[in-house]
Amino acid sequence: MRNSLKDFKARALARPDVRREYEGLKEEFELLDEILKARAEAGLTQAELAARIGTTQSAVARLETAMGKHSPSIGTLKRYASALGYRLQVRLVKEQGLPPRSIRTHAKVARAG
């Protein structure tokens, strides 16, 4: 069955529209993968983790399955990470070759004035 999933993914990603959408969600998929691996390494069920952070098993399930549909707060992610022995690290990473939008916007305003 695992090969079937790999085959399906390969066929889907061969389509340019699917690949574009998939690439757009890459960072969310990577974060979700990290979250799932951390809980697995801790050997905790969703219910056990939920008890540690003061929420319900269904809330943990939503966090672990619907990152694109539900954006958890930084506070929630911090509690999740802490309950597993991690700390959350959020940072901005400069896009290669793109000037900051505020500079472009500021330049347009300066020229218009």
N, CA, C and O atoms as a MOPAC input file, in Angstrom:
PM7 MOZYME 1SCF
protein

 N      0.81400 1    -1.19300 1     0.00000 1
 C      0.00000 1     0.00000 1     0.00000 1
 C      0.85900 1     1.25800 1     0.00000 1
 O      0.48800 1     2.26500 1    -0.60300 1
 N      1.99400 1     1.20200 1     0.66900 1
 C      2.87000 1     2.36700 1     0.71700 1
 C      3.34300 1     2.75200 1    -0.68300 1
 O      3.43100 1     3.93600 1    -1.00700 1
 N      3.65000 1     1.74900 1    -1.51500 1
 C      4.04800 1     2.05000 1    -2.88900 1
 C      2.91600 1     2.72100 1    -3.64700 1
 O      3.15600 1     3.59400 1    -4.48100 1
 N      1.68900 1     2.32000 1    -3.36600 1
 C      0.54400 1     2.94100 1    -4.03500 1
 C      0.47900 1     4.42600 1    -3.69600 1
 O      0.19400 1     5.24500 1    -4.57000 1
 N      0.73900 1     4.78200 1    -2.45100 1
 C      0.73300 1     6.17900 1    -2.04200 1
 C      1.87000 1     6.93200 1    -2.73300 1
 O      1.67600 1     8.04700 1    -3.21500 1
 N      3.04900 1     6.32300 1    -2.77900 1
 C      4.18000 1     6.95500 1    -3.47300 1
 C      3.87800 1     7.14000 1    -4.95300 1
 O      4.18900 1     8.18000 1    -5.53400 1
 N      3.27300 1     6.12800 1    -5.55700 1
 C      2.91300 1     6.21800 1    -6.97500 1
 C      1.89000 1     7.32300 1    -7.20300 1
 O      2.00700 1     8.10700 1    -8.14500 1
 N      0.88600 1     7.37800 1    -6.33200 1
 C     -0.13900 1     8.40900 1    -6.44600 1
 C      0.48200 1     9.79700 1    -6.33200 1
 O      0.16400 1    10.69500 1    -7.11100 1
 N      1.36700 1     9.96400 1    -5.35800 1
 C      2.01700 1    11.26300 1    -5.15600 1
 C      2.84300 1    11.63500 1    -6.38500 1
 O      2.79800 1    12.77700 1    -6.84200 1
 N      3.58700 1    10.68800 1    -6.91400 1
 C      4.41700 1    10.95700 1    -8.09400 1
 C      3.54600 1    11.36000 1    -9.28900 1
 O      3.87300 1    12.29800 1   -10.01500 1
 N      2.44600 1    10.64700 1    -9.48200 1
 C      1.54100 1    10.99500 1   -10.59500 1
 C      0.92500 1    12.37500 1   -10.39000 1
 O      0.83500 1    13.17000 1   -11.32600 1
 N      0.50600 1    12.65100 1    -9.16500 1
 C     -0.11400 1    13.94900 1    -8.87000 1
 C      0.87300 1    15.08500 1    -9.08500 1
 O      0.53700 1    16.10600 1    -9.68600 1
 N      2.10600 1    14.90200 1    -8.58500 1
 C      3.10600 1    15.96700 1    -8.69400 1
 C      3.62600 1    16.15400 1   -10.11700 1
 O      4.30300 1    17.14200 1   -10.40300 1
 N      3.32100 1    15.23200 1   -10.99300 1
 C      3.69400 1    15.38800 1   -12.39500 1
 C      2.82200 1    16.45400 1   -13.07000 1
 O      3.18000 1    16.99300 1   -14.11700 1
 N      1.69000 1    16.74200 1   -12.46100 1
 C      0.80400 1    17.79100 1   -12.98900 1
 C      1.29300 1    19.15200 1   -12.48800 1
 O      1.43800 1    19.34600 1   -11.28200 1
 N      1.54800 1    20.09200 1   -13.39800 1
 C      2.07600 1    21.40300 1   -12.98300 1
 C      1.19900 1    22.14000 1   -11.98000 1
 O      1.72100 1    22.78200 1   -11.06900 1
 N     -0.12700 1    22.06400 1   -12.12400 1
 C     -1.00700 1    22.76800 1   -11.18900 1
 C     -0.93400 1    22.17000 1    -9.79100 1
 O     -0.94600 1    22.90100 1    -8.80100 1
 N     -0.85700 1    20.85400 1    -9.70600 1
 C     -0.75100 1    20.18300 1    -8.40800 1
 C      0.61300 1    20.47700 1    -7.78000 1
 O      0.70300 1    20.75700 1    -6.58400 1
 N      1.66900 1    20.41200 1    -8.59000 1
 C      3.01700 1    20.69200 1    -8.07100 1
 C      3.10400 1    22.11000 1    -7.51800 1
 O      3.70900 1    22.32700 1    -6.46900 1
 N      2.51600 1    23.06300 1    -8.20200 1
 C      2.54000 1    24.46000 1    -7.76500 1
 C      1.84900 1    24.60900 1    -6.40800 1
 O      2.37300 1    25.27500 1    -5.51500 1
 N      0.68300 1    23.99400 1    -6.25300 1
 C     -0.04600 1    24.05100 1    -4.97900 1
 C      0.73500 1    23.35100 1    -3.87600 1
 O      0.81900 1    23.84400 1    -2.75100 1
 N      1.30600 1    22.19800 1    -4.20900 1
 C      2.09100 1    21.42400 1    -3.23800 1
 C      3.29900 1    22.22900 1    -2.76000 1
 O      3.58100 1    22.28200 1    -1.56300 1
 N      4.00400 1    22.84900 1    -3.69000 1
 C      5.16800 1    23.65700 1    -3.32900 1
 C      4.75900 1    24.84600 1    -2.45700 1
 O      5.50500 1    25.25500 1    -1.56700 1
 N      3.58000 1    25.39300 1    -2.71600 1
 C      3.08700 1    26.50300 1    -1.91300 1
 C      2.80100 1    26.11200 1    -0.47300 1
 O      2.80400 1    26.96100 1     0.41900 1
 N      2.55600 1    24.83700 1    -0.24600 1
 C      2.26900 1    24.33500 1     1.09800 1
 C      3.46400 1    23.62900 1     1.73100 1
 O      3.34600 1    23.04900 1     2.81000 1
 N      4.59500 1    23.67800 1     1.07200 1
 C      5.78100 1    22.92700 1     1.51800 1
 C      6.14200 1    23.20500 1     2.97400 1
 O      6.39500 1    22.27300 1     3.73700 1
 N      6.16800 1    24.48300 1     3.36600 1
 C      6.55600 1    24.82100 1     4.73200 1
 C      5.56000 1    24.27800 1     5.75100 1
 O      5.95000 1    23.83700 1     6.83200 1
 N      4.27700 1    24.31000 1     5.40600 1
 C      3.27300 1    23.74900 1     6.31700 1
 C      3.44700 1    22.24400 1     6.44600 1
 O      3.33600 1    21.69900 1     7.54400 1
 N      3.72000 1    21.56400 1     5.32800 1
 C      3.94800 1    20.12300 1     5.37800 1
 C      5.17700 1    19.80300 1     6.23200 1
 O      5.16900 1    18.84300 1     7.00200 1
 N      6.22000 1    20.60100 1     6.09600 1
 C      7.43400 1    20.37000 1     6.87600 1
 C      7.18100 1    20.55800 1     8.37000 1
 O      7.65400 1    19.76800 1     9.18600 1
 N      6.43200 1    21.60900 1     8.72800 1
 C      6.09800 1    21.83400 1    10.13800 1
 C      5.23400 1    20.70200 1    10.67600 1
 O      5.46100 1    20.21400 1    11.78300 1
 N      4.25300 1    20.29000 1     9.90100 1
 C      3.39900 1    19.18700 1    10.32400 1
 C      4.21800 1    17.91800 1    10.53400 1
 O      3.99800 1    17.18700 1    11.49900 1
 N      5.14900 1    17.66100 1     9.64300 1
 C      6.01900 1    16.49000 1     9.77800 1
 C      6.84100 1    16.56800 1    11.07000 1
 O      6.97900 1    15.57300 1    11.78100 1
 N      7.38600 1    17.75300 1    11.37100 1
 C      8.15200 1    17.93300 1    12.60500 1
 C      7.28300 1    17.68700 1    13.83400 1
 O      7.71500 1    17.03800 1    14.78600 1
 N      6.06800 1    18.20200 1    13.80900 1
 C      5.14700 1    18.04100 1    14.93200 1
 C      4.84200 1    16.56700 1    15.17300 1
 O      4.88500 1    16.09200 1    16.30800 1
 N      4.53500 1    15.85300 1    14.10200 1
 C      4.19400 1    14.43400 1    14.23200 1
 C      5.38800 1    13.60600 1    14.70000 1
 O      5.23500 1    12.70500 1    15.52400 1
 N      6.57600 1    13.90800 1    14.17500 1
 C      7.77700 1    13.18300 1    14.60000 1
 C      8.08800 1    13.43500 1    16.07200 1
 O      8.48300 1    12.52000 1    16.79500 1
 N      7.91000 1    14.67900 1    16.51200 1
 C      8.19900 1    15.01500 1    17.91100 1
 C      7.28200 1    14.24300 1    18.86300 1
 O      7.73800 1    13.72900 1    19.88500 1
 N      5.99800 1    14.16100 1    18.52900 1
 C      5.07700 1    13.41700 1    19.39400 1
 C      5.39600 1    11.93400 1    19.37500 1
 O      5.32600 1    11.26500 1    20.40600 1
 N      5.75000 1    11.41200 1    18.19100 1
 C      6.10700 1     9.99500 1    18.09800 1
 C      7.35500 1     9.69400 1    18.92700 1
 O      7.41100 1     8.68100 1    19.62400 1
 N      8.35900 1    10.58000 1    18.85000 1
 C      9.58600 1    10.39000 1    19.63600 1
 C      9.30400 1    10.43500 1    21.12500 1
 O      9.94500 1     9.72700 1    21.90300 1
 N      8.34700 1    11.26200 1    21.52900 1
 C      7.99000 1    11.36500 1    22.94800 1
 C      7.16400 1    10.15800 1    23.40000 1
 O      7.00300 1     9.92600 1    24.59800 1
 N      6.64800 1     9.40000 1    22.44900 1
 C      5.86400 1     8.21700 1    22.78100 1
 C      4.51100 1     8.54600 1    23.38400 1
 O      3.98200 1     7.77700 1    24.18700 1
 N      3.94900 1     9.68500 1    23.00000 1
 C      2.66900 1    10.11400 1    23.56200 1
 C      1.54300 1     9.95100 1    22.55200 1
 O      1.73200 1    10.12300 1    21.34700 1
 N      0.37200 1     9.61600 1    23.06800 1
 C     -0.81600 1     9.62500 1    22.22300 1
 C     -1.33100 1    11.05600 1    22.15500 1
 O     -0.89400 1    11.92000 1    22.91500 1
 N     -2.25200 1    11.29500 1    21.25100 1
 C     -2.85400 1    12.62200 1    21.18000 1
 C     -3.54900 1    12.96500 1    22.49400 1
 O     -3.47600 1    14.10600 1    22.95100 1
 N     -4.21500 1    12.00100 1    23.10100 1
 C     -4.91700 1    12.24100 1    24.37500 1
 C     -3.93600 1    12.58600 1    25.49600 1
 O     -4.20200 1    13.47800 1    26.30200 1
 N     -2.80700 1    11.88200 1    25.54800 1
 C     -1.80400 1    12.17000 1    26.58200 1
 C     -1.21000 1    13.56400 1    26.38600 1
 O     -1.02500 1    14.30200 1    27.35300 1
 N     -0.91700 1    13.91700 1    25.15800 1
 C     -0.38600 1    15.24700 1    24.87300 1
 C     -1.41700 1    16.31700 1    25.22000 1
 O     -1.08200 1    17.34900 1    25.80000 1
 N     -2.66600 1    16.06400 1    24.86200 1
 C     -3.74300 1    17.01500 1    25.16200 1
 C     -3.83200 1    17.27800 1    26.66800 1
 O     -3.99800 1    18.42300 1    27.09000 1
 N     -3.72300 1    16.23400 1    27.46800 1
 C     -3.77500 1    16.39600 1    28.92900 1
 C     -2.61000 1    17.24800 1    29.41700 1
 O     -2.77500 1    18.05400 1    30.33300 1
 N     -1.45000 1    17.08200 1    28.82200 1
 C     -0.28400 1    17.86800 1    29.22900 1
 C     -0.42600 1    19.35500 1    28.92700 1
 O      0.07500 1    20.19400 1    29.67600 1
 N     -1.10800 1    19.68100 1    27.83400 1
 C     -1.19900 1    21.09800 1    27.45600 1
 C     -2.56300 1    21.70500 1    27.78200 1
 O     -2.82200 1    22.86700 1    27.46800 1
 N     -3.43100 1    20.91500 1    28.41100 1
 C     -4.70700 1    21.44800 1    28.85600 1
 C     -5.72200 1    21.67000 1    27.75800 1
 O     -6.42800 1    22.67800 1    27.74600 1
 N     -5.79300 1    20.71900 1    26.82900 1
 C     -6.78100 1    20.81600 1    25.75400 1
 C     -7.38400 1    19.44200 1    25.52400 1
 O     -7.17800 1    18.53200 1    26.32700 1
 N     -8.10500 1    19.28800 1    24.46900 1
 C     -8.74500 1    18.00900 1    24.16600 1
 C     -7.97300 1    17.25000 1    23.10100 1
 O     -7.18500 1    17.82400 1    22.35000 1
 N     -8.21800 1    15.95100 1    23.05100 1
 C     -7.59100 1    15.11700 1    22.02600 1
 C     -8.00200 1    15.58900 1    20.64300 1
 O     -7.18800 1    15.58000 1    19.71900 1
 N     -9.25900 1    16.00300 1    20.48800 1
 C     -9.71500 1    16.44500 1    19.16900 1
 C     -9.00300 1    17.72500 1    18.73000 1
 O     -8.77100 1    17.92300 1    17.53700 1
 N     -8.65400 1    18.59900 1    19.68600 1
 C     -7.90800 1    19.81800 1    19.34000 1
 C     -6.51100 1    19.45900 1    18.85500 1
 O     -6.00800 1    20.06100 1    17.90600 1
 N     -5.88300 1    18.48400 1    19.49700 1
 C     -4.56000 1    18.02600 1    19.05200 1
 C     -4.67700 1    17.39300 1    17.67000 1
 O     -3.82800 1    17.61800 1    16.80800 1
 N     -5.72100 1    16.60700 1    17.45900 1
 C     -5.92100 1    15.97900 1    16.14700 1
 C     -6.08400 1    17.03900 1    15.06200 1
 O     -5.51800 1    16.90300 1    13.97700 1
 N     -6.85000 1    18.09200 1    15.34100 1
 C     -7.02000 1    19.17300 1    14.35600 1
 C     -5.68300 1    19.83200 1    14.05200 1
 O     -5.38000 1    20.12400 1    12.89500 1
 N     -4.88400 1    20.06700 1    15.08900 1
 C     -3.58200 1    20.69800 1    14.90400 1
 C     -2.68900 1    19.82900 1    14.02500 1
 O     -1.93800 1    20.33900 1    13.19300 1
 N     -2.77600 1    18.52500 1    14.21300 1
 C     -1.89000 1    17.61100 1    13.49800 1
 C     -2.37200 1    17.24800 1    12.09500 1
 O     -1.61500 1    16.65700 1    11.32400 1
 N     -3.58900 1    17.58200 1    11.75500 1
 C     -4.09400 1    17.16200 1    10.45000 1
 C     -4.55900 1    18.29000 1     9.55700 1
 O     -4.68700 1    18.09300 1     8.34800 1
 N     -4.81100 1    19.44600 1    10.09700 1
 C     -5.43800 1    20.50100 1     9.28700 1
 C     -4.67700 1    21.80600 1     9.35400 1
 O     -5.28200 1    22.86500 1     9.51500 1
 N     -3.35800 1    21.75100 1     9.23300 1
 C     -2.57200 1    22.97500 1     9.34300 1
 C     -3.03000 1    24.02100 1     8.32900 1
 O     -3.03700 1    25.20900 1     8.65300 1
 N     -3.40800 1    23.62800 1     7.12700 1
 C     -3.83500 1    24.59100 1     6.12400 1
 C     -5.21700 1    25.16500 1     6.39000 1
 O     -5.52700 1    26.27000 1     5.94400 1
 N     -6.05500 1    24.41900 1     7.11700 1
 C     -7.41800 1    24.86000 1     7.38000 1
 C     -7.53100 1    25.65000 1     8.67100 1
 O     -8.43400 1    26.47100 1     8.83400 1
 N     -6.62400 1    25.40000 1     9.56700 1
 C     -6.67000 1    26.04700 1    10.87700 1
 C     -5.26600 1    26.50700 1    11.21900 1
 O     -4.33300 1    25.70500 1    11.23200 1
 N     -5.11400 1    27.77600 1    11.49200 1
 C     -3.80100 1    28.29700 1    11.86000 1
 C     -3.72200 1    28.40900 1    13.37400 1
 O     -4.31800 1    29.31100 1    13.96300 1
 N     -2.98700 1    27.49600 1    14.01100 1
 C     -2.87900 1    27.55800 1    15.47100 1
 C     -2.10400 1    28.79800 1    15.89600 1
 O     -1.24900 1    29.29200 1    15.16200 1
 N     -2.41000 1    29.28800 1    17.07900 1
 C     -1.69300 1    30.44800 1    17.59800 1
 C     -0.26800 1    30.05500 1    17.97400 1
 O      0.03800 1    28.87900 1    18.16900 1
 N      0.57300 1    31.03700 1    18.07100 1
 C      1.95000 1    30.78100 1    18.50100 1
 C      1.93500 1    30.21500 1    19.91700 1
 O      2.73300 1    29.33700 1    20.24400 1
 N      1.02600 1    30.71500 1    20.75800 1
 C      0.90100 1    30.19300 1    22.12300 1
 C      0.58100 1    28.71200 1    22.14200 1
 O      1.14800 1    27.96200 1    22.93700 1
 N     -0.32100 1    28.28600 1    21.27200 1
 C     -0.67700 1    26.86200 1    21.18700 1
 C      0.52600 1    26.04500 1    20.73600 1
 O      0.81200 1    24.99000 1    21.30200 1
 N      1.22700 1    26.52800 1    19.72300 1
 C      2.41200 1    25.81100 1    19.25200 1
 C      3.49200 1    25.75000 1    20.32300 1
 O      4.19600 1    24.74700 1    20.43600 1
 N      3.63100 1    26.82500 1    21.11900 1
 C      4.61300 1    26.82100 1    22.21600 1
 C      4.25400 1    25.76200 1    23.25700 1
 O      5.12100 1    25.01600 1    23.71200 1
 N      2.97100 1    25.69700 1    23.63400 1
 C      2.54600 1    24.69800 1    24.62400 1
 C      2.75800 1    23.29400 1    24.08600 1
 O      3.22000 1    22.41500 1    24.81400 1
 N      2.42700 1    23.07400 1    22.82500 1
 C      2.61400 1    21.77100 1    22.19200 1
 C      4.09500 1    21.38100 1    22.24900 1
 O      4.44400 1    20.28100 1    22.67700 1
 N      4.95500 1    22.30200 1    21.81000 1
 C      6.39600 1    22.02800 1    21.79600 1
 C      6.92100 1    21.76100 1    23.20000 1
 O      7.67500 1    20.81100 1    23.41200 1
 N      6.53100 1    22.58100 1    24.14500 1
 C      7.01000 1    22.44200 1    25.51500 1
 C      6.60600 1    21.10600 1    26.13000 1
 O      7.39300 1    20.48400 1    26.84400 1
 N      5.38900 1    20.66900 1    25.85300 1
 C      4.91100 1    19.39300 1    26.39000 1
 C      5.70500 1    18.21100 1    25.85900 1
 O      5.69700 1    17.13500 1    26.45600 1
 N      6.38600 1    18.40700 1    24.74400 1
 C      7.19500 1    17.34200 1    24.14400 1
 C      8.68400 1    17.51800 1    24.41400 1
 O      9.50300 1    16.74300 1    23.92200 1
 N      9.03800 1    18.54300 1    25.20000 1
 C     10.44000 1    18.77400 1    25.51200 1
 C     11.16900 1    19.60100 1    24.46800 1
 O     12.39400 1    19.53000 1    24.36100 1
 N     10.42400 1    20.38600 1    23.69600 1
 C     10.99900 1    21.24700 1    22.66000 1
 C     10.69100 1    22.69600 1    22.99700 1
 O      9.92800 1    22.98500 1    23.91900 1
 N     11.28700 1    23.59300 1    22.24600 1
 C     10.88200 1    24.99400 1    22.29000 1
 C     10.58800 1    25.40400 1    20.86300 1
 O     11.23400 1    24.94600 1    19.92000 1
 N      9.61700 1    26.26100 1    20.72200 1
 C      9.22100 1    26.73500 1    19.41000 1
 C     10.16600 1    27.83100 1    18.96600 1
 O     10.53900 1    28.69900 1    19.75500 1
 N     10.55000 1    27.79100 1    17.71100 1
 C     11.39300 1    28.83200 1    17.14400 1
 C     10.72600 1    29.33200 1    15.87600 1
 O     10.56400 1    28.58400 1    14.91100 1
 N     10.33700 1    30.60900 1    15.88300 1
 C      9.69600 1    31.22500 1    14.72400 1
 C     10.63400 1    32.31200 1    14.24200 1
 O     11.13500 1    33.10600 1    15.03800 1
 N     10.87300 1    32.35100 1    12.93500 1
 C     11.78200 1    33.37300 1    12.41800 1
 C     11.40300 1    33.73500 1    10.99600 1
 O     10.75700 1    32.96200 1    10.28900 1
 N     11.81300 1    34.91000 1    10.59700 1
 C     11.63000 1    35.35400 1     9.22500 1
 C     12.88800 1    35.00600 1     8.44000 1
 O     14.00500 1    35.19600 1     8.92200 1
 N     12.70100 1    34.50200 1     7.24600 1
 C     13.81900 1    34.14500 1     6.37600 1
 C     13.67800 1    34.95100 1     5.09700 1
 O     12.64600 1    34.88100 1     4.43000 1
 N     14.70200 1    35.71400 1     4.74800 1
 C     14.69000 1    36.58300 1     3.57300 1
 C     14.57100 1    35.75500 1     2.30900 1
 O     15.31300 1    34.79200 1     2.11300 1
 N     13.63500 1    36.13100 1     1.45300 1
 C     13.50100 1    35.49800 1     0.14300 1
 C     14.67100 1    35.94300 1    -0.72000 1
 O     15.06100 1    37.11000 1    -0.68300 1
 N     15.22000 1    35.04300 1    -1.48000 1
 C     16.34100 1    35.35900 1    -2.35300 1
 C     15.87700 1    36.22000 1    -3.51900 1
 O     14.91100 1    35.87800 1    -4.20200 1
 N     16.56100 1    37.33600 1    -3.74800 1
 C     16.33300 1    38.14700 1    -4.92600 1
 C     15.12800 1    39.06100 1    -4.87900 1
 O     14.84000 1    39.72800 1    -5.87300 1
 N     14.41800 1    39.12100 1    -3.78000 1
 C     13.25100 1    39.98900 1    -3.69500 1
 C     13.50000 1    41.12000 1    -2.71600 1
 O     13.83400 1    40.86800 1    -1.55900 1
 N     13.34400 1    42.37300 1    -3.16000 1
 C     13.48800 1    43.47600 1    -2.20500 1
 C     12.28600 1    43.48100 1    -1.26900 1
 O     11.20900 1    43.03000 1    -1.65800 1
 N     12.44400 1    43.97800 1    -0.04800 1
 C     11.30100 1    44.04000 1     0.86600 1
 C     10.18000 1    44.87000 1     0.25200 1
 O     10.44600 1    45.89900 1    -0.36900 1
 N      8.97000 1    44.45200 1     0.41000 1
 C      7.81500 1    45.14300 1    -0.15400 1
 C      7.72100 1    46.56200 1     0.37300 1
 O      7.34500 1    47.46800 1    -0.37100 1
 N      8.05100 1    46.77600 1     1.63200 1
 C      7.93700 1    48.11900 1     2.20900 1
 C      8.87200 1    49.10000 1     1.51100 1
 O      8.54800 1    50.28200 1     1.39300 1
 N     10.01500 1    48.63100 1     1.05000 1
 C     10.94500 1    49.51200 1     0.32600 1
 C     10.33400 1    49.89300 1    -1.01000 1
 O     10.37300 1    51.06000 1    -1.40000 1
 N      9.76600 1    48.91600 1    -1.71900 1
 C      9.13000 1    49.20400 1    -3.00900 1
 C      7.94800 1    50.14200 1    -2.81600 1
 O      7.78300 1    51.08400 1    -3.59100 1
 N      7.12200 1    49.90700 1    -1.80400 1
 C      5.96500 1    50.75000 1    -1.54600 1
 C      6.40300 1    52.15500 1    -1.16900 1
 O      5.82600 1    53.13500 1    -1.63900 1
 N      7.42400 1    52.25800 1    -0.32200 1
 C      7.93700 1    53.55900 1     0.11000 1
 C      8.48400 1    54.34300 1    -1.08400 1
 O      8.28300 1    55.55400 1    -1.17900 1
 N      9.16200 1    53.66700 1    -1.97500 1
 C      9.72200 1    54.31100 1    -3.14300 1
 C      8.62000 1    54.85900 1    -4.04700 1
 O      8.77100 1    55.94800 1    -4.60100 1
 N      7.52500 1    54.13200 1    -4.20700 1
 C      6.40700 1    54.60200 1    -5.02500 1
 C      5.76800 1    55.84200 1    -4.40600 1
 O      5.42100 1    56.79100 1    -5.11000 1
 N      5.61800 1    55.82500 1    -3.09000 1
 C      5.02000 1    56.97900 1    -2.38600 1
 C      5.93200 1    58.19500 1    -2.52900 1
 O      5.45000 1    59.30600 1    -2.74900 1
 N      7.23400 1    57.99800 1    -2.40600 1
 C      8.18900 1    59.11800 1    -2.51200 1
 C      8.15500 1    59.72400 1    -3.90400 1
 O      8.21500 1    60.94500 1    -4.04900 1
 N      8.05900 1    58.87400 1    -4.94500 1
 C      8.01100 1    59.38500 1    -6.31500 1
 C      6.69300 1    60.11100 1    -6.60100 1
 O      6.67000 1    61.08500 1    -7.35400 1
 N      5.61100 1    59.64200 1    -6.00800 1
 C      4.30300 1    60.24900 1    -6.24500 1
 C      4.19400 1    61.62100 1    -5.58200 1
 O      3.46200 1    62.48700 1    -6.06100 1
 N      4.92700 1    61.82200 1    -4.47100 1
 C      4.81200 1    63.05200 1    -3.69800 1
 C      5.57700 1    64.15400 1    -4.27700 1
 O      5.57600 1    65.25900 1    -3.73400 1

